[in-house]
Amino acid sequence: NMTFSRDGSQLALYPSTNEKTYSAQVCEVAAQRALRFLRAPRPDPAETDPGIYKEAAHWQVNFSADERVLVSAGKHGVRVWDLECGAEVAQLSRLPTFSAFFHPDGQHLIGSGNGGVLSWRLFHDATRVRFSEPEKLAAHSQCERAAISRSGTVLAYGHAGRIHLQGREQSWTGWPASQWVA
């Protein structure tokens, strides 16, 4: 998976290789060079199966609006990195997570996966980012990928092969149509 920064100057990605890979890469697009490798700490063998790390363990990465923070979703949950120092600053969920992204309001982080669709409020201070306890946004305990509208008013997520939409004036559940009309 990969995603561009808003200005298009950086690309965050997790390479899909068969090698043991523990890190995201943030690349400078114009210079075609890696700016930084964001390394996740190795797991405690008592807590997890280290064999899981034999393949890429992250499925989605996204920048925050201010491009100071990068979030990833993967086999080991939701992870958050400070891009200035390159350090992992939080692991918000340890359950497999398929989507992780920032709400358009810039004040919330949303993740979807084996824990359902969860939202964490962000608290920025001068030196770091902190997060609230998660708030459950959907009734289902296991969800596939999720997305939010640009206005932040409609949330879409997958569960059991169906698409669920919920928002201020919209709520819909069903099978995806073979053709979408915008």
C-alpha positions in Angstrom: 0.0 0.0 0.0 1.1 3.6 -0.6 -0.2 7.1 -0.2 1.0 10.6 -1.2 1.3 13.6 1.1 -1.1 16.4 0.2 1.5 18.4 -1.7 2.7 15.3 -3.6 6.3 15.7 -2.5 6.4 12.6 -0.3 5.2 9.0 -0.7 4.7 6.6 2.2 4.6 2.9 1.5 5.1 -0.6 2.8 6.9 -2.6 0.1 5.3 -5.9 -0.9 8.3 -8.3 -0.8 9.0 -11.7 0.5 11.9 -10.4 2.5 11.5 -9.8 6.2 10.3 -6.2 6.4 9.6 -4.3 9.5 9.5 -0.7 8.2 7.5 1.8 6.3 9.3 4.0 3.8 8.8 7.7 3.4 10.2 8.7 0.0 10.9 12.1 -1.5 9.2 11.9 -4.9 11.1 14.6 -6.8 14.5 13.3 -5.7 13.4 9.6 -6.0 15.1 8.8 -2.7 14.1 7.4 0.6 13.8 10.1 3.3 13.3 7.8 6.2 12.5 4.2 7.2 10.0 4.0 10.1 10.8 0.9 12.0 8.3 -0.8 14.2 9.7 -2.4 17.4 10.1 -6.1 17.2 7.4 -8.0 19.0 7.9 -9.6 22.4 8.0 -13.4 21.6 5.8 -14.1 24.6 3.1 -11.8 23.3 2.9 -12.7 19.6 4.0 -15.2 17.0 7.2 -13.7 15.5 6.7 -15.8 12.4 4.0 -13.3 11.3 6.8 -10.8 10.6 8.2 -12.9 7.8 5.9 -11.0 5.4 4.9 -7.4 5.1 2.5 -6.7 7.9 0.9 -3.4 6.9 -2.0 -2.9 4.5 -2.6 0.8 4.5 -0.7 4.0 5.3 -2.0 7.6 5.5 -0.6 11.1 6.3 -2.3 13.5 8.8 -3.5 16.8 7.2 -0.5 18.6 8.7 1.8 15.8 7.5 3.5 15.5 10.9 2.0 12.1 11.6 1.7 8.8 9.6 -0.7 6.1 10.5 -0.7 2.5 9.3 -3.2 -0.4 9.4 -2.0 -4.0 9.4 -1.7 -7.4 11.0 -0.6 -5.8 14.2 -3.3 -3.1 14.5 -3.1 0.6 14.2 0.4 2.1 14.5 1.3 5.9 14.6 4.6 7.5 13.7 5.9 11.0 14.3 7.5 12.0 11.0 9.9 14.6 12.4 11.7 12.1 14.6 10.8 8.9 12.8 9.7 7.2 16.0 6.6 5.1 16.5 4.5 7.1 19.1 1.5 4.8 19.6 0.0 1.4 18.9 -3.7 2.0 19.2 -5.0 -1.5 18.5 -3.2 -4.8 18.4 -5.9 -6.6 16.4 -5.6 -6.9 12.6 -6.8 -3.7 11.0 -7.5 -3.1 7.3 -8.0 0.7 7.2 -6.5 3.6 9.2 -7.0 7.2 8.3 -7.5 10.7 9.6 -10.9 12.3 9.8 -11.2 15.4 7.6 -11.6 17.5 10.8 -8.0 16.6 11.7 -9.0 15.8 15.2 -9.8 12.1 14.9 -8.1 8.9 13.7 -10.4 6.1 12.4 -9.4 2.4 12.0 -11.5 -0.6 10.9 -10.7 -4.3 11.3 -11.2 -7.1 13.7 -12.1 -4.7 16.5 -14.8 -3.0 14.4 -14.7 0.6 13.3 -13.0 2.7 16.0 -12.3 6.4 16.4 -9.6 8.0 18.6 -9.5 11.7 19.3 -6.1 13.3 18.8 -4.6 15.7 21.3 -1.6 17.8 20.0 0.7 19.6 22.3 4.0 21.3 21.6 6.1 18.1 21.7 3.8 15.1 20.9 0.5 13.6 19.9 -1.7 11.7 22.4 -4.9 9.8 21.8 -8.2 9.2 23.7 -9.6 5.8 24.4 -11.4 4.4 21.3 -15.0 5.1 20.5 -16.9 2.4 18.6 -18.5 3.9 15.4 -20.3 0.8 14.1 -22.3 -2.0 15.7 -20.3 -4.8 14.1 -17.3 -6.2 15.9 -15.4 -7.2 12.7 -15.2 -4.9 9.7 -13.3 -4.8 6.5 -12.1 -1.6 4.9 -13.6 1.8 5.7 -13.7 5.3 4.2 -15.1 8.6 5.1 -16.5 11.3 2.9 -14.5 14.5 2.3 -17.0 16.4 4.4 -16.6 13.9 7.2 -20.4 13.3 7.4 -20.7 9.9 5.9 -18.8 6.7 6.9 -18.7 3.7 4.7 -17.4 0.3 5.8 -17.6 -3.4 4.8 -19.0 -6.2 6.9 -19.8 -9.7 5.8 -19.6 -8.8 2.1 -22.0 -5.9 2.5 -21.4 -2.1 2.3 -22.7 -0.1 5.2 -23.2 3.7 5.0 -24.0 5.8 8.0 -24.1 9.5 8.4 -26.2 12.5 9.3 -28.9 12.1 6.7 -27.9 8.8 5.1 -28.0 5.2 6.2 -27.9 2.2 3.9 -26.8 -1.4 3.9 -26.7 -3.7 0.9 -24.7 -5.4 -1.8 -22.6 -3.2 -4.0 -24.3 -2.6 -7.4 -22.5 -3.6 -10.5 -22.4 0.0 -11.6 -22.0 3.2 -9.5 -23.4 6.5 -10.7 -22.1 9.7 -9.1 
